């Protein structure tokens, strides 16, 4: 399984970005798809999750600003990020859990920088 994250970049405070994470390879069902982030000097933290039934959850700091979604046909998930703040600056990683063993796979990360 390979995960390709993309969509990061430099944006001003209050701006928007959309991240994508495409899964490829041979695998059974994807149980969960997550976004994590790691800011400089900090530990990696959970940001958002979408489950196979479509339900979602978010860390409190992004609720109302970020939206996670998934295209089942393309095995791709998205993170729409609005009203970005400097504290959202981080490398964003995607993660999936696949199959009956819930095997985790990580993408390579995409850098989001929020700065004026």
C-alpha positions in Angstrom: 0.0 0.0 0.0 1.3 3.4 -0.9 -0.1 6.7 0.2 0.6 9.9 -1.7 -0.2 13.1 0.1 -0.3 16.4 -1.7 -1.7 19.9 -1.6 0.4 21.6 1.0 1.9 25.1 0.5 2.2 28.6 1.9 -1.0 30.4 2.7 -1.8 33.6 4.5 -3.7 33.5 7.8 -7.4 33.2 7.1 -6.8 31.4 3.8 -7.7 27.9 2.7 -6.0 24.8 1.4 -7.1 21.4 0.4 -5.0 18.4 1.1 -5.3 15.1 -0.7 -4.2 11.6 0.1 -4.4 8.9 -2.5 -4.0 5.2 -1.6 -2.7 2.8 -4.2 -1.7 -0.9 -4.3 -3.5 -4.1 -3.6 -5.6 -4.1 -0.4 -8.9 -5.0 1.1 -11.3 -2.5 2.6 -10.0 0.7 4.2 -11.4 1.0 7.7 -10.3 4.4 8.7 -8.5 7.3 7.0 -6.8 9.9 9.2 -4.9 13.1 9.0 -2.2 13.9 11.6 0.2 16.8 11.8 3.5 17.6 13.4 4.6 21.1 14.0 8.2 22.0 14.5 9.5 20.9 17.9 6.2 19.2 18.8 4.8 15.7 18.8 2.6 14.4 16.0 -1.0 14.9 16.8 -4.3 13.6 15.5 -6.3 16.1 13.3 -9.3 14.3 11.7 -10.7 10.9 10.9 -13.2 9.5 8.5 -14.6 6.0 9.0 -15.8 3.6 6.4 -19.4 4.4 7.2 -18.7 8.1 6.6 -18.7 9.3 10.2 -16.0 11.8 11.1 -14.3 13.2 14.1 -11.9 16.1 14.7 -9.5 17.5 17.2 -11.2 20.4 19.0 -8.7 23.0 17.6 -9.9 22.4 14.0 -13.6 21.9 14.5 -15.7 24.2 12.3 -12.7 25.0 10.1 -11.5 21.7 8.7 -13.6 19.1 6.8 -12.4 15.6 6.0 -14.0 13.7 3.2 -13.4 10.6 1.1 -13.9 9.5 -2.5 -14.4 5.7 -2.2 -14.0 5.1 -6.0 -10.6 6.8 -6.0 -9.4 5.6 -2.6 -8.6 9.2 -1.9 -9.4 11.4 1.1 -9.3 15.1 1.4 -8.8 17.7 4.1 -10.4 21.0 3.3 -8.8 23.6 5.6 -10.4 27.0 6.0 -9.7 30.0 8.2 -6.1 28.8 8.6 -4.1 30.1 11.5 -0.3 30.3 12.0 -0.7 27.5 14.6 -1.9 25.2 11.9 1.6 25.3 10.4 2.9 21.7 10.3 3.7 18.7 8.2 0.5 16.9 7.6 0.5 13.1 7.3 -2.2 10.8 6.1 -2.7 7.4 7.7 -5.0 4.5 6.8 -6.0 1.3 8.6 -6.7 -1.6 6.3 -8.3 -5.0 6.5 -9.3 -7.2 9.4 -6.0 -6.7 11.1 -6.4 -2.9 10.9 -2.8 -2.6 9.5 -1.7 1.0 9.6 0.0 2.7 6.7 1.5 6.3 6.6 2.0 8.7 3.8 5.1 10.8 3.4 3.7 14.2 4.7 3.0 17.5 3.0 4.1 20.8 4.5 1.5 23.5 5.3 2.8 26.9 6.3 0.5 29.6 7.4 2.2 33.0 7.5 1.8 36.5 6.3 
